[in-house]
Amino acid sequence: MRYSLNILGFWLLLLSHSFNNKASGQRFNNWYFPILNGVTFNTAPPSILAGSPMGFPLEFSCGTISNNIGQLLFSSNAVRVWDRNNNQMPNGFGLLGGLNLINGVLILPVPSSSEKYYLFTAQGSPGNNNRPDTLKYSFSIIDMLLNGGLGDVLIKNTPIKSFATDKMTAIPHANGSDIWWVCRDWTDKFFSYKISCTGIDLNNPVVSSVGNNINLDQNLLWGDIKASSDGKYIAACYRNYFEIYRFDNSTGVISNPIKINGVECYGVEFSPDSKILYVTQVLQSLPFSPSIVAQYSISSYDSTSLQNSFHNVTQQTLQFGTSSTTGLQLGPNGKIYSAWAGPIIDVINNPNVLGAGCNFQHNVLPMPNPLSRRLPYAPAFLITSPNVQISNATVAADCRTVTFTAKTYIRGANLTFKWRFGDGDSTTQIVPAGTDTTFTTVTHVYPTNGIDTFFASLTVTSDTVCGVGSAGKTIVLKPPKPTANFGINTQCNSTQVLFTDSSLLNFNPALSYQWSFGNGQTSTLANNPPITFANFGSYTATLIVSSSLACVPADTLRKTFRLSTRPTANFTQNPAACTNQPTIFTSTTPINNTDSITQYFWLANGNSFSTQTNPQTTQVFTTAGSQVVRHWVRTINGCVSDTAFLPFTVQQAPAVSFTSTTACANQPTTFTSTSTVTQGAIAQLRWRLANGFTSTGPTLTTTFTALGTYPVTLLASTSNGCTDSSTQTITINPILANAGNDTTVFANTAFTLRGSGGLNYNWQPATFLNNANLAMPTATLTNSVVFTLTVTDAQQCSDTDVVAITVLPVLIPANLGIPNVFSPNGDGVNDVWQIANLASYAPVQVQIFNRYGQVVFSSSNYQNNFNGTYQGKPLPTGTYYYTLQIHNNPKPASTGSITIIR
């Protein structure tokens, strides 16, 4: 065989965590080759990793997996399994695998567990024309909880597929949780096995007959197979052609093959964005023929567009007898690496860019052992598109608030996002699932503890799809900013100032200082000796503190201060001091330069009575006699003045009071002073009313003409100059006599007068009353009388009112002049029943009946308005009967008849 195989066995990594904005998780950070060395991506740039336990130069099969922080978990060459210390696991031998197979090893996490892994192995020869069925696939399960946390083989050598070729890969299911494990046989058939949280469905593979039929020809077999990160394409190399297929990751069906002939290819890899395919191929099958890395665009999925997009990324001329084409593998940093026959590794730095912009770089990592070097294998979707991703973490300006953006490909009606922020806090979100990708954001405020590193993790579960997905991100938070602060210590009459630093960066690391003291002097010390100024006056000191560790690197603080000389205290008193009255003291202390007084101190006879921040204060002295007030001040700069003294005498103030007579509306009220003074004499008395009226003298007489309240003030002044006052409020209460309404009564008929409005009552004349001092006395009259009512209240204020009582004689019915006939014929004469003297006896109640006793007219206050009709119709000619009752008439109702003539 002319070509040596230059791709190490398939190595598949299901990414469970993503960190620090890398394209993948750190589980693909360690690559072991079967030649005692490898590469680690835990450094930037990647570096040589020594210590591979696989030491046979002809080995092709190898696989490695690390934990979510980039530490090796275990490795395998398809026959044995080694732990992270490169010691063989106790049950890690006798695997059904082969050392020299292209797809000899594939590692997948068990979807339902974070500690168990599938290890797929291929055993046997790739086949030949005589024995095409000797290769078969099996799987074992590694449990990392066994062997003291170093792991061991839990289940070993479970068969999957025989009559297989050396081609297997893995693709994410459309539900975001399950995985398709794919292989092919010696015909044109591909087999897609579904892996879910319940295990591998070995009995129901999805079979697709697609592409070129190998037809048991082992010469067509050799070459790599890869799937795109979006799960839509599969590409596979064969001896003299390569094919690309569409893959339905919902059903597992492979379809729509495109075959590119005339290409001796070996390695394939998709760009991270699944839009570009890279193929390693030999231009001619001759000695010294060039081996190239070719680039194809798959944006338009057809054979012509694919062939026309060909771009030669790089080529190497191979010497006769050396290995030819190279393997390709996407790394955890989003770059594609290739391995030629020599002891070097190349890189495509920008694999998402078409043409020369992909930036191929030769010999980025020289290897110490050139023999049979292979690149481990992980399908692209597990590097670029894990089923759960924390795609972004944005730190706010406060350097403690972090907004996380997450996405998941897991399907379902609703998804549960369980966040753990790494500081003990957690939260859970229930999010309706999107059609393809579900996004969510969450904001968390971290504690302020200096420079902190937190590992935020996210676990996603579905309400309809089994299995879980998880991701993580390391967050490094700086302290928000340094806080500049300092104290200023000055002394009165001194030009020396001590500045004391108290700046912080919350965990108190070393800070850098830049002082400017306001007098031209500067310093970079944290604490400085006293600074001397040339003159008294106002200055501004500035401090800038900075730290390279802080999120905001610097803070500036400015403080203004004054250097002062000692002030001389002085004050005035106004007015003269009188007992129990405020005396005003005003500081007149001058200040020097631009100083300001911040506190004023006052003492009277050794007792402090004021420490104010304004220059004026008041004091009330309760005892007459000699007093001494002391006063001093303190300036903004801490200078304290001398003390000013003021002796004076507190005079006795008068005790002001007065009495008054009863205050009634429209009646004179007299006020009389009863004021006294124990020292001296009262020199003047002044009265003041609310309406502005003033008077002097010991008494005041005034008349209040309206109801209401009236303040009356008396001011008394003594011969020693003290004045005091007293105010009383005079209330003029309402009093209004009411003797009732004028009334008409019948002679010799008892009735009641109705008075109101006071406490005491008196009616005049009293001759006709049963009691003239009642509010409502009873009266019987023979003639009309006018009564006068006088009422008084509790303050003996009085008012009067009168009422006229008209007396009528008792009715003799004949006096009314009641007619017994009328003619309501509309001629304007006697058309109504007219009672002559009706108005003198109103109200009069009238009822009229027909001969059957039916009431044809009724009125409680007859107004001479009966016109001989009933219900709007004329009554017939005839005799009718009436009753007539005079209001309050002691006589019974009068009766009679009337005749209607028409």
DOTOR-263939 format. One record per residue (C-alpha): residue in three letters; x, y, z. Coordinates in steps of 0.02 Angstrom, whole numbers, plus 50000, padded with zeros to 5 digits. Example, Ala and Ser with C-alpha at 12.3 -4.5 7.8 and 13.67 -1.06 7.14 Angstrom:
REM DOTOR-263939
ALA506154977550390;SER506844994750357;
//
This chain:
REM DOTOR-263939
MET500005000050000;ARG500765016449943;TYR499915028550063;SER500165027850249;LEU498635033350350;ASN498935050250429;ILE497335052450535;LEU497255045750711;GLY495685036350762;PHE494065045650781;TRP493895054750944;LEU492175061750986;LEU491845073951124;LEU490125079451181;LEU490395096451252;SER489575098951420;HIS490345115651469;SER490955131151377;PHE492215143051453;ASN492975160151425;ASN492155162951255;LYS493105148651172;ALA492285139951026;SER492175123551121;GLY492235115951292;GLN493845111151376;ARG493465092551361;PHE494395092551194;ASN495895101851265;ASN497105087051269;TRP497595077451112;TYR498595061351135;PHE499465053650984;PRO500015035250975;ILE501845040550978;LEU502155045451160;ASN501665063651140;GLY500225075251098;VAL499575093251105;THR498715102751245;PHE497585117751217;ASN497665122751400;THR499005134951346;ALA498935148951218;PRO499605145151093;PRO499435126151104;SER500995116951162;ILE501765099551160;LEU500955087051280;ALA502125073051332;GLY501685056651418;SER500495047551301;PRO500335029451361;MET500085023851179;GLY501835020151116;PHE501685009650959;PRO502175019150801;LEU500955009250692;GLU499455012550802;PHE498095022650717;SER496675021150842;CYS496655033250987;GLY495445044051086;THR495545055751234;ILE494295065351341;SER494525078651477;ASN493395086151610;ASN492545102951599;ILE494065112451659;GLY495265104351536;GLN495995090651646;LEU496255073651565;LEU494985060151615;PHE495515044851514;SER496225039151346;SER496075023351240;ASN496865014851088;ALA495305003951060;VAL496124989251153;ARG496524996951323;VAL495915011551431;TRP497075022551536;ASP496565034351677;ARG497115052451695;ASN498755046751775;ASN499085035951621;ASN498835020151722;GLN497785006351648;MET496045005351726;PRO495774988951822;ASN494524982551693;GLY495274992651552;PHE495944978551444;GLY495294966351316;LEU494214978651220;LEU493604972451050;GLY494594985250951;GLY495974986650823;LEU497564997150835;ASN497705002350653;LEU495945007550604;ILE495495024950546;ASN493895024850648;GLY494545014150789;VAL493955024450940;LEU492485036050971;ILE492005043051143;LEU490265049851186;PRO489555055251354;VAL487995045651407;PRO486575058351383;SER485775054751552;SER487385055651654;SER488815067551687;GLU489975053551745;LYS489745039651615;TYR490425038451438;TYR490165027251287;LEU491785020451212;PHE491465014151034;THR492815002750960;ALA493094994450791;GLN493874977150780;GLY494554967550633;SER495274971150462;PRO494474984150350;GLY494214969450238;ASN494814962950073;ASN494024954849924;ASN494074937950010;ARG493534943350186;PRO492464958950177;ASP491504955650337;THR492884954950466;LEU492614972450540;LYS491314974850677;TYR490864988750801;SER490574986850989;PHE490344998651135;SER490874998851317;ILE490365010651458;ILE491635019751568;ASP491035025351741;MET492115039351815;LEU491405036251990;LEU492285019451999;ASN494085016052051;GLY494125030152178;GLY493605043052049;LEU494915037551920;GLY493605027651821;ASP493425009851762;VAL492554999751626;LEU490784996051688;ILE490074987051534;LYS491234979551404;ASN491114974451220;THR489244975551183;PRO489074971950994;ILE488254984650877;LYS488604981150693;SER489574968350593;PHE489904967850405;ALA490464985850433;THR491754996850349;ASP492995007850438;LYS491855023250442;MET490855029650589;THR490345046850652;ALA489075055050767;ILE487795068850736;PRO486625078250854;HIS484785073850849;ALA483585087950805;ASN482835087150980;GLY484485093751050;SER484685079551174;ASP484895063151079;ILE486345058350963;TRP486405048550800;TRP487845035950789;VAL488155032550603;CYS489155019050511;ARG489085010650340;ASP489284993250268;TRP490124985950113;THR488694990649997;ASP487825007549980;LYS486965007150150;PHE487185018850298;PHE486505014450471;SER485935027850596;TYR485735021950776;LYS484835033250899;ILE485655036251069;SER484495043451202;CYS484475044451391;THR483745026851391;GLY485215019451294;ILE485645014451114;ASP484215008051008;LEU485164993250933;ASN483624985050856;ASN482944999150750;PRO484315007750649;VAL483785019650511;VAL484455012250349;SER484855023750201;SER485395016950031;VAL486325031649958;GLY487865036149855;ASN489135025249770;ASN489035006549807;ILE490725000449876;ASN490194983249819;LEU491444974249932;ASP492924983449854;GLN494134987149995;ASN495174998049878;LEU493775011049883;LEU493665011350070;TRP495125021450137;GLY494735039250198;ASP493985049950333;ILE492155054150371;LYS491505069950459;ALA489835078450495;SER489485097150493;SER489175106050658;ASP487375110250612;GLY487005091650581;LYS486445094250401;TYR487905086750302;ILE489075071750302;ALA490675071050197;ALA491705055250169;CYS493355051850079;TYR493605036449971;ARG495115030549871;ASN494815040649711;TYR493305051349750;PHE492385059649893;GLU490525061349927;ILE489465073750023;TYR487705069450083;ARG486225078150162;PHE485765071950335;ASP484045073750415;ASN484435074550601;SER482595072450644;THR482415055550557;GLY484215049650536;VAL483975048050347;ILE485475051350230;SER485065057550055;ASN485535068349903;PRO487335062649875;ILE488575072949773;LYS490085063349707;ILE491705072149658;ASN492765060249553;GLY494615060149515;VAL495135065649691;GLU496295054849794;CYS495725061149962;TYR495995055850140;GLY495525069450266;VAL493925080050275;GLU493305093550394;PHE491905106450394;SER492135124550445;PRO491345128950614;ASP489905138050525;SER489545122550416;LYS489695132450253;ILE491425126950193;LEU492165109450167;TYR494045106150176;VAL494755090450090;THR496555084050086;GLN496965076149918;VAL498395071249801;LEU498385079249630;GLN499265064449545;SER499625046849603;LEU501465048149559;PRO503105050149654;PHE503435068249698;SER501585072449667;PRO500935087349766;SER499745084449912;ILE498545098849944;VAL497215105350062;ALA495725110249954;GLN494265121450000;TYR492465119849934;SER490945130649966;ILE489345121150004;SER488215136550013;SER487405130649850;TYR487155111949866;ASP487455105649689;SER488885096649602;THR489325110749481;SER489385124449613;LEU490385113149728;GLN491715109249595;ASN491795127449535;SER492135133649712;PHE493765123649723;HIS495205133549804;ASN496955126649837;VAL497355132150015;THR499125124650017;GLN500135110349946;GLN501655100049988;THR502745090449861;LEU502995073249934;GLN504585063149905;PHE504495045549843;GLY504195033449986;THR503495046150108;SER501715047550172;SER500535057950067;THR498895066050118;THR498575073250288;GLY497205072350417;LEU496135087350465;GLN495355091050634;LEU494405106050706;GLY495185111450871;PRO494355118351029;ASN494925135950980;GLY493925135850816;LYS495455132850704;ILE495735117850590;TYR497385108350612;SER498255096950487;ALA499685084450504;TRP500855080650357;ALA502085066350347;GLY503465076750427;PRO503615081250611;ILE502525096950598;ILE500735102650623;ASP499935116250515;VAL498395127050550;ILE496975135850457;ASN496685150950569;ASN495045157350493;PRO494145142150424;ASN492475151550402;VAL493265162750268;LEU493315157950084;GLY494915159549983;ALA496585165750047;GLY495705174150193;CYS495625157350281;ASN497435161250330;PHE498385144750317;GLN499965144250425;HIS501315131150403;ASN502285122550542;VAL501485130850694;LEU501925116250810;PRO503495105850773;MET503315088450848;PRO504755078550927;ASN504235061850849;PRO503875061450661;LEU503255043450649;SER501425039250616;ARG500795055350694;ARG498885056050696;LEU497615069350748;PRO496255063850869;TYR494465065750809;ALA492945075250873;PRO491455079250760;ALA491265097950731;PHE489555100050809;LEU490235094250977;ILE491565107950969;THR490555122650900;SER488745118350942;PRO488485109351108;ASN486645107151147;VAL486755120051288;GLN487835135651277;ILE488125150951382;SER488465161351228;ASN488855177751315;ALA489165185451486;THR489115204451489;VAL489805213551641;ALA488955230151681;ALA489845246251725;ASP489755242151911;CYS490895227051875;ARG489775215851981;THR488165214351881;VAL488315200851748;THR486995197251615;PHE487115179451547;THR486405174651378;ALA486085156151349;LYS485425145751207;THR484975127451187;TYR484525115851045;ILE483515104651161;ARG481705103651107;GLY480095102251206;ALA478535112051252;ASN479395120351400;LEU481205120151456;THR481885121851633;PHE483465132451646;LYS484335129451814;TRP485695142351845;ARG487055141351977;PHE488105157051984;GLY489585150352081;ASP489335161452233;GLY488015150852320;ASP486535159052230;SER485455150452101;THR483845153052005;THR482685143051894;GLN481805148951735;ILE480385140251643;VAL480535145351460;PRO479385140451314;ALA480465131151187;GLY480845138951018;THR480695130050851;ASP482565126450830;THR483495136350962;THR482865143151129;PHE483665158651202;THR483565166251376;THR484465179251480;VAL484715180951667;THR485555194751769;HIS486505191551930;VAL487405203352049;TYR488995195852123;PRO489665200652296;THR491035213552310;ASN492555203952371;GLY493975210752266;ILE494595200952116;ASP493475185552109;THR493335170551994;PHE491625162351984;PHE491075147151884;ALA489285149451825;SER488415133651768;LEU486775130351677;THR485785114151665;VAL484325112651543;THR482955099451548;SER481425097251439;ASP479655092551485;THR479505081251332;VAL481275075951284;CYS482285064951403;GLY484075068851449;VAL484905084851505;GLY486155097251437;SER487335108551531;ALA488585122451504;GLY489715133351608;LYS490715149151601;THR492115155851709;ILE491845174051760;VAL493295184451822;LEU492675200451906;LYS493775214651959;PRO493345226152104;PRO492285240852045;LYS493525255052069;PRO494685262352199;THR493935275252314;ALA495025290452346;ASN494865297852519;PHE495955307752636;GLY495855318352792;ILE496555335852819;ASN497255340652989;THR497575359253013;GLN497985369753166;CYS497485387653205;ASN498845400653170;SER499875387153082;THR500325385052898;GLN500755366452916;VAL499475353552858;LEU499465334652882;PHE498585324752745;THR498045307052797;ASP497585294252663;SER496085282652688;SER495815276752509;LEU495155259152478;LEU494975246152341;ASN493795235352445;PHE495075221552473;ASN496465234252503;PRO497805230052375;ALA499255241552340;LEU498715257952262;SER499655271152165;TYR499525289052228;GLN499665306052147;TRP499485320852267;SER499325339252223;PHE499225349752381;GLY498675366252304;ASN500285375552337;GLY501305368552194;GLN501945353452292;THR501575335652236;SER501915318152302;THR501695299652258;LEU501745293352437;ALA500235285952524;ASN500555296252682;ASN501615311852681;PRO502475322152817;PRO501635338852859;ILE501575350652709;THR502055368952739;PHE501105382952652;ALA501785400552625;ASN500215410352673;PHE498575408952763;GLY497085407052648;SER496035394652549;TYR496795379852454;THR496195364352359;ALA497095347752378;THR496885333852248;LEU497205315152267;ILE497145302652122;VAL497225284252172;SER497385270652042;SER497545251752029;SER497805240651878;LEU496725227651966;ALA495165238451969;CYS493775238251841;VAL493835257251837;PRO495685260351864;ALA495685277251952;ASP494715288952065;THR494995307452100;LEU494515317252255;ARG494705335952284;LYS494505344652451;THR494565363252490;PHE495265369152658;ARG495805385352742;LEU497285390452846;SER496685403152975;THR497295415353105;ARG496385416553271;PRO494815427953263;THR494355440653400;ALA492605437753470;ASN491335451953491;PHE489425453153504;THR487935464653541;GLN486335463253643;ASN484595469053589;PRO483385473553665;ALA483525476953852;ALA483435460953952;CYS481775457954040;THR481225442454134;ASN480345428654036;GLN480635437753872;PRO481875433253732;THR483475443553730;ILE484385443453562;PHE486285441753556;THR487175444453389;SER488975439753355;THR489985453553269;THR491605443453268;PRO492645447953114;ILE493475434053013;ASN495165434052929;ASN495595430552748;THR494275419352669;ASP493865409552826;SER492095406252882;ILE491405403453056;THR490615386253074;GLN490075386953257;TYR489565400353382;PHE489675397053571;TRP488675406553706;LEU488695405153897;ALA487685414354030;ASN488385413954208;GLY489405398454164;ASN487965388754085;SER488005385353898;PHE486395390253816;SER486835389553631;THR488055381453507;GLN487375386753341;THR487985388153163;ASN487275405653137;PRO487835421853220;GLN486225425853313;THR485435417453464;THR484115421353596;GLN484015418053782;VAL482575419553907;PHE483045424654084;THR481765419754217;THR482555429254362;ALA482905447854375;GLY484645453454425;SER486445454054361;GLN486985442454219;VAL488595439554118;VAL488595432253941;ARG490175424853864;HIS490425421753678;TRP491755413753564;VAL491785405853390;ARG492615391653291;THR493095393653108;ILE492975380952967;ASN494825377552991;GLY494615373353175;CYS495245389953244;VAL494435395053410;SER494335413753452;ASP494605422053618;THR493085424953732;ALA492055440953737;PHE491135445953899;LEU489545456753921;PRO488855460554097;PHE487065467554107;THR485515467954220;VAL483915458254189;GLN482405469354232;GLN480765462954301;ALA479395462354167;PRO477585466654214;ALA476275453254242;VAL474875458854124;SER473055453954152;PHE471295461654138;THR469445458054171;SER467865461954071;THR465995464054093;THR464755453253999;ALA464955455253812;CYS463335456053716;ALA462995461653540;ASN462575480053528;GLN462855482453716;PRO464365491253796;THR465745479853865;THR467035486653988;PHE468815479854008;THR469815483854166;SER471725481154188;THR472315470654337;SER474165471154286;THR475545471754418;VAL477455473354429;THR478605468854575;GLN479985481254531;GLY479655499254479;ALA477945504554418;ILE476825502454267;ALA477105517854162;GLN475865514954021;LEU474355504053977;ARG473805502253796;TRP472275492953728;ARG472195485753553;LEU470705478153462;ALA470725467553305;ASN469925481253201;GLY471415492553235;PHE470605502653373;THR471835507553510;SER471605516353676;THR472605520153832;GLY472165519954016;PRO471665507154145;THR469955503554065;LEU469195501653892;THR467335502153849;THR466765496453677;THR465205489653589;PHE465235474353475;THR463915475853341;ALA464105458953258;LEU464215441053314;GLY465925432353316;THR467575431653413;TYR468645446953448;PRO470435447353517;VAL470755460853645;THR472565464553693;LEU473255474553839;LEU475085480353833;ALA475915486053992;SER477575495553999;THR478585498454157;SER479695512754204;ASN481245501554182;GLY480855498853997;CYS480095481254004;THR478495477953910;ASP477315463153911;SER475565459753846;SER474045448853873;THR472695444453749;GLN470935438053781;THR469685432353651;ILE467905439253672;THR466505428953596;ILE464855437353546;ASN463655422653538;PRO462105423053428;ILE460415426753516;LEU458835429953413;ALA457075430853487;ASN455685422753383;ALA453865425553436;GLY453155415153293;ASN452085419653142;ASP450605431653146;THR449025421453170;THR447095422953153;VAL446045414153286;PHE444195413453335;ALA443605422653487;ASN443585413153650;THR444555398753570;ALA446165393053659;PHE447795393153557;THR449695392153590;LEU451015405353562;ARG452655397953495;GLY454225407153553;SER456075402053533;GLY457865408553531;GLY458405409953714;LEU458615402453885;ASN457335413453977;TYR455675420453905;ASN454455434653949;TRP452835438653853;GLN451915455453866;PRO450515458553894;ALA450365443954012;THR448495446354052;PHE447855433653924;LEU449205420253953;ASN449255405354066;ASN451145408754104;ALA452065423554029;ASN453795415654063;LEU453565400253955;ALA454235398653779;MET452505392553719;PRO451105398853836;THR449225396053804;ALA448045411053768;THR446155413753748;LEU445665430553669;THR444095440253634;ASN444975453953537;SER446535455353427;VAL448185457753524;VAL450045461253482;PHE451215451453599;THR453055456353634;LEU454285442253676;THR455935445853768;VAL457255431653776;THR458925430953871;ASP460405418753860;ALA461635411853989;GLN462705427753975;GLN461125438154008;CYS461125445053831;SER459335448453770;ASP458295450953612;THR456435454653574;ASP455145450253442;VAL453265453453418;VAL451805443253350;ALA450065449553298;ILE448545438653341;THR446935442953245;VAL445315437153329;LEU443755432753225;PRO442005430753295;VAL441265413253298;LEU440375410553130;ILE438485411953113;PRO438215402752947;ALA436985415952884;ASN438415428452892;LEU439295419152751;GLY437945423152624;ILE437745405552552;PRO436635405652394;ASN435445390852365;VAL435345392252175;PHE436525396652028;SER436475395051839;PRO438105388651760;ASN437525391651581;GLY439035401651522;ASP438135418551511;GLY439345426351635;VAL437995428351771;ASN437935416451920;ASP439025403851825;VAL439875398151991;TRP439255394952167;GLN439825411452247;ILE439945412752439;ALA439995431352481;ASN441045432252640;LEU442145417152607;ALA443825426452615;SER443535431852797;TYR443385413852857;ALA444625404752747;PRO445065391052739;VAL443335383452716;GLN443085364952676;VAL441655361152553;GLN440885344852487;ILE439405343752364;PHE438355327852337;ASN437055322552208;ARG435405314752260;TYR436215297552263;GLY437535303052392;GLN438935303452264;VAL440255317152293;VAL440305327952137;PHE441425341652210;SER442655342852356;SER443895356452415;SER444845358852579;ASN445045377452540;TYR443555382852437;GLN443925397152316;ASN442155400352243;ASN442595388952099;PHE441185375952086;ASN440475378351908;GLY439195364351903;THR440295351251816;TYR440925334151866;GLN442435326151785;GLY442385339751651;LYS440545337151604;PRO439035348351653;LEU437965341451792;PRO436105340051752;THR434845352951816;GLY434245348351988;THR434495349552175;TYR436185345352257;TYR436735345052439;TYR438275352552527;THR439255352152689;LEU440305367352743;GLN441605367552885;ILE442505383552942;HIS444335380052996;ASN444545380253187;ASN442665384753204;PRO442025376253361;LYS440295374753281;PRO439855359353181;ALA439825359352991;SER438395368452904;THR437315358952778;GLY436065364052647;SER435505362252468;ILE435845371252306;THR434925370452142;ILE435745370751971;ILE434705379551837;ARG435235379551654;
//
